[in-house]
């Protein structure tokens, strides 16, 4: 099945983008209808993060997310298999002149790249733009065939230095101290052992404090990269380097990361990765939010 899927993606890489996006829209609506477990997770996440929205607004936003999610999945066909000159035409950078200059300058830096549906597009765009290899932390896929395909796609420019979570952080810190650029996406729930509790969209959330710790230990400034889907492809918005970051307060730094993320989500809420159980880990004594009884308000 995996081999057939990859063959299909290679075939779809030749399609015009508007046609591929229509197919993605159809796939998204189909997934919305046939995957009720994920639909439920998305709705719960949205209700927690947007408590003032009506049921109709949550329904519309959740359905739109499924469409964007499916479109971004099919977009990996051209991102990973179409000629790079075509890929570059569909990737547009935005940001202040200062931000773009800071992104290009030599020296270590951490690029905070949160989980919007365009995450892979932004990562690829960064490797196309950077003058030397960009470091990524990869999490292996369970399926070996898919894992090989994903890794090949993410490293197709050759301008990538891969790290793996199971290897620890020693090599990552060494790379930063030697001037590497690290693409980092710590905005997921990895369990209580690796996390601190800070607010995310007004809800206590187990959050990995690696952005603050890596920046401090690697002596690296931080800037954010938010990738948004557009009708023409993707738009990468890079921020200027964060001032007064990191501080000595890891908790406050991690809260700031979530606050910056919340601002980005407010602009395109349907494009954030809501299918993830962001609130699976709860503070001690707090009720679980993904139980069947929690779906009704």
Phi, psi and omega per residue, in radians:
X1 nan -0.735 3.139
X2 -1.083 -0.712 -3.141
X3 -1.124 -0.697 3.117
X4 -1.148 -0.697 3.115
X5 -1.093 -0.774 3.140
X6 -1.130 -0.673 3.083
X7 -1.099 -0.698 3.094
X8 -1.095 -0.739 -3.141
X9 -1.123 -0.662 3.079
X10 -1.100 -0.696 3.106
X11 -1.134 -0.762 -3.106
X12 -1.204 -0.332 -3.138
X13 -1.105 -0.314 3.139
X14 -1.569 -0.146 -3.096
X15 -1.284 2.585 2.977
X16 -1.070 2.556 -3.080
X17 -1.032 -0.773 3.128
X18 -1.002 -0.705 3.132
X19 -1.163 -0.693 3.134
X20 -1.149 -0.649 3.130
X21 -1.204 -0.602 3.060
X22 -1.107 -0.775 3.092
X23 -1.071 -0.709 3.094
X24 -1.101 -0.648 3.095
X25 -1.091 -0.794 3.118
X26 -1.078 -0.765 3.128
X27 -1.098 -0.713 3.137
X28 -1.094 -0.764 3.108
X29 -1.115 -0.676 3.114
X30 -1.128 -0.787 3.115
X31 -1.088 -0.683 3.087
X32 -0.990 -0.666 -3.070
X33 -1.405 -0.591 -2.951
X34 -1.882 -0.060 3.130
X35 -2.104 1.261 -3.056
X36 -1.117 -0.491 -3.130
X37 -1.133 -0.766 3.117
X38 -1.289 -0.623 3.080
X39 -1.009 -0.726 -3.136
X40 -1.139 -0.724 3.108
X41 -1.072 -0.791 3.135
X42 -1.057 -0.789 -3.126
X43 -1.114 -0.725 3.119
X44 -1.117 -0.792 3.115
X45 -1.012 -0.791 -3.102
X46 -1.175 -0.664 3.126
X47 -1.162 -0.628 3.096
X48 -1.207 -0.719 -3.038
X49 -1.491 -0.378 3.129
X50 -2.249 1.162 -3.036
X51 -1.120 -0.325 -3.105
X52 -1.575 -0.083 3.112
X53 -1.421 2.574 3.130
X54 -1.327 2.928 3.079
X55 -1.022 -0.690 3.140
X56 -1.134 -0.710 3.121
X57 -1.160 -0.706 3.102
X58 -1.117 -0.738 3.120
X59 -1.053 -0.833 -3.130
X60 -1.094 -0.758 -3.114
X61 -1.169 -0.715 3.133
X62 -1.137 -0.762 3.138
X63 -1.131 -0.705 3.101
X64 -1.101 -0.620 3.121
X65 -1.128 -0.718 3.110
X66 -1.047 -0.681 3.118
X67 -1.137 -0.829 3.140
X68 -1.106 -0.687 3.121
X69 -1.071 -0.811 -3.122
X70 -1.181 -0.693 3.114
X71 -1.097 -0.713 3.129
X72 -1.176 -0.581 3.076
X73 -1.084 -0.843 -3.139
X74 -1.227 -0.464 3.093
X75 -1.102 -0.371 3.084
X76 -1.115 -0.303 3.075
X77 -1.038 -0.931 -3.126
X78 -1.417 -0.529 3.103
X79 -1.056 -0.677 -3.015
X80 -1.817 -0.155 -3.068
X81 -2.298 -0.354 3.134
X82 -1.333 2.788 3.087
X83 -0.977 2.485 -3.064
X84 -1.090 -0.529 3.113
X85 -1.107 -0.616 3.076
X86 -1.242 -0.728 3.116
X87 -1.017 -0.816 -3.106
X88 -1.081 -0.564 3.120
X89 -1.160 -0.424 -3.078
X90 -1.721 0.049 -3.129
X91 -2.019 2.100 -3.062
X92 -2.117 2.235 3.125
X93 -1.602 2.407 3.044
X94 -2.336 2.669 -3.111
X95 2.617 2.878 -3.132
X96 -1.160 2.815 3.094
X97 -1.038 -0.648 3.137
X98 -1.139 -0.765 -3.140
X99 -1.071 -0.758 -3.133
X100 -1.161 -0.635 3.107
X101 -1.180 -0.709 3.124
X102 -1.150 -0.641 3.103
X103 -1.102 -0.618 -3.069
X104 -1.473 -0.331 -3.032
X105 -1.228 2.697 -3.134
X106 -1.226 2.845 3.092
X107 1.880 2.853 -3.102
X108 -1.180 2.591 3.038
X109 -2.815 2.653 3.056
X110 -1.971 2.216 3.103
X111 -1.771 1.879 3.100
X112 -1.351 1.944 -3.057
X113 -2.089 1.606 -3.086
X114 -1.209 2.904 -3.011
X115 -1.406 1.246 2.884
X116 -1.540 2.867 -3.068
X117 -1.085 -0.377 3.141
X118 -1.577 0.302 -3.051
X119 -0.953 -0.819 -3.120
X120 -1.167 -0.605 3.099
X121 -1.132 -0.742 3.130
X122 -1.146 -0.700 3.109
X123 -1.096 -0.738 3.108
X124 -1.138 -0.738 3.125
X125 -1.053 -0.672 -3.139
X126 -1.137 -0.692 3.125
X127 -1.215 -0.496 3.082
X128 -1.265 -0.518 -3.053
X129 -1.570 -0.572 -3.022
X130 -1.221 2.579 -3.119
X131 -1.453 -0.245 3.105
X132 -2.550 2.914 -3.016
X133 -0.943 2.405 3.091
X134 -1.680 2.339 -3.133
X135 -1.513 2.359 3.086
X136 -2.230 2.603 3.017
X137 -1.819 1.996 -3.077
X138 -1.740 2.518 3.024
X139 -1.946 2.066 -3.077
X140 -1.049 2.498 3.034
X141 -1.384 2.687 -3.140
X142 -1.213 -0.606 3.135
X143 -1.550 2.140 -3.041
X144 -1.146 -0.624 3.126
X145 -1.155 -0.801 3.119
X146 -1.160 -0.641 3.123
X147 -1.068 -0.763 3.122
X148 -1.127 -0.700 -3.134
X149 -1.156 -0.798 3.138
X150 -1.084 -0.814 -3.132
X151 -1.113 -0.679 3.106
X152 -1.140 -0.716 3.122
X153 -1.138 -0.767 -3.115
X154 -1.228 -0.347 -3.125
X155 -1.949 0.346 -2.991
X156 -1.136 -0.455 3.134
X157 -1.353 -0.287 -3.080
X158 1.396 -0.061 -3.086
X159 -1.758 0.807 -3.036
X160 -2.279 2.419 2.983
X161 -2.033 1.859 -3.063
X162 -1.464 2.413 2.922
X163 -2.112 2.795 3.138
X164 -2.229 2.453 -3.017
X165 -0.977 -0.654 -3.074
X166 -1.224 -0.205 -3.127
X167 -1.459 -0.134 -3.113
X168 1.476 -3.015 -2.991
X169 -1.896 -0.076 -3.061
X170 -1.017 -0.799 -3.115
X171 -1.202 -0.578 3.122
X172 -1.134 -0.787 3.131
X173 -1.100 -0.714 3.117
X174 -1.082 -0.711 3.125
X175 -1.112 -0.760 3.113
X176 -1.056 -0.773 -3.110
X177 -1.177 -0.288 3.059
X178 -1.764 0.289 2.975
X179 1.648 0.269 -3.131
X180 -1.318 2.727 2.940
X181 -1.722 2.204 -3.116
X182 -1.936 2.152 3.048
X183 -1.559 2.032 -2.974
X184 -2.241 2.312 -3.122
X185 -2.248 1.355 -3.040
X186 -1.640 0.254 -3.001
X187 -1.583 0.898 3.087
X188 -2.395 2.894 -3.141
X189 -1.566 1.869 3.113
X190 -1.833 0.319 3.078
X191 1.677 2.912 -3.022
X192 -1.223 -0.484 -3.065
X193 -1.133 -0.567 -3.058
X194 -1.808 0.113 -2.906
X195 -2.179 2.853 2.889
X196 -2.131 2.713 3.122
X197 -1.633 2.086 3.017
X198 -2.387 2.930 -3.109
X199 -1.335 2.370 2.984
X200 -2.237 1.952 -3.104
X201 0.979 0.623 3.095
X202 1.501 0.075 -3.091
X203 -2.119 2.318 3.069
X204 -1.035 2.239 -3.052
X205 -2.405 2.317 3.029
X206 -1.158 2.070 -2.992
X207 -2.283 2.291 3.135
X208 -1.245 2.191 -3.099
X209 -1.531 0.428 -3.025
X210 -1.158 -0.494 -3.132
X211 -1.060 -0.836 3.121
X212 -1.140 -0.818 -3.066
X213 -1.180 -0.744 3.120
X214 -1.127 -0.714 -3.139
X215 -1.101 -0.706 -3.124
X216 -1.257 -0.870 -3.088
X217 -1.230 -0.574 -3.134
X218 -1.577 -0.036 -3.124
X219 0.892 0.889 -3.031
X220 -2.155 2.338 3.016
X221 -1.237 2.810 -3.092
X222 -2.082 2.440 2.957
X223 -2.431 2.690 -3.093
X224 -1.793 2.660 3.093
X225 -2.344 1.927 3.127
X226 -1.917 2.149 -3.116
X227 -1.857 2.180 -3.115
X228 -2.078 2.449 3.077
X229 -1.292 2.412 3.070
X230 -2.278 2.909 3.084
X231 -1.047 -0.445 -3.106
X232 -1.596 -0.144 -3.095
X233 2.573 -1.912 3.130
X234 -2.494 2.644 3.118
X235 -2.122 2.145 3.140
X236 -1.770 1.996 -3.138
X237 -1.806 2.002 -3.119
X238 -1.832 2.401 3.140
X239 -1.604 2.902 2.948
X240 -1.273 2.806 -3.137
X241 -1.022 2.368 -3.097
X242 -1.168 2.302 3.084
X243 -1.432 2.629 3.086
X244 0.927 0.783 3.126
X245 -2.553 2.290 0.028
X246 -1.444 2.925 3.038
X247 -1.958 -3.028 3.086
X248 -1.398 -0.124 -3.074
X249 -1.840 1.723 -3.107
X250 -1.095 -0.686 -3.139
X251 -1.067 -0.819 3.134
X252 -1.142 -0.676 3.112
X253 -1.100 -0.729 -3.129
X254 -1.196 -0.610 3.045
X255 -1.117 -0.711 3.116
X256 -1.078 -0.717 3.097
X257 -0.993 -0.809 -3.140
X258 -1.171 -0.589 3.098
X259 -1.158 -0.736 3.093
X260 -1.110 -0.691 3.116
X261 -1.124 -0.742 3.139
X262 -1.039 -0.687 3.103
X263 -1.073 -0.715 3.139
X264 -1.191 -0.664 -3.139
X265 -1.134 -0.662 -3.108
X266 -1.023 -0.489 -3.113
X267 -1.298 -0.720 3.137
X268 -2.434 1.286 -3.036
X269 -1.124 -0.424 -3.131
X270 -1.322 -0.190 -3.073
X271 -1.755 -0.020 3.071
X272 -1.396 2.776 -2.990
X273 -1.452 1.322 -3.055
X274 -1.372 -0.161 -3.125
X275 -1.310 -0.174 3.102
X276 -1.446 2.487 3.076
X277 -1.342 1.365 -3.040
X278 -1.124 -0.447 -3.081
X279 -2.001 0.545 3.139
X280 -1.132 -0.738 3.094
X281 -1.495 2.156 -3.055
X282 -1.994 2.663 3.022
X283 -1.034 2.678 -3.107
X284 -0.970 2.212 3.125
X285 1.560 -0.208 -3.134
X286 -1.419 2.494 -3.121
X287 -1.245 2.649 3.038
X288 -1.150 2.586 -3.079
X289 -1.847 -0.182 -3.070
X290 -1.834 0.226 3.047
X291 -1.245 2.734 -3.103
X292 -0.925 -0.696 -3.057
X293 -1.202 -0.264 -3.037
X294 -1.465 -0.121 -3.026
X295 -1.278 -0.488 -3.136
X296 -1.560 2.630 -3.121
X297 -1.595 nan nan
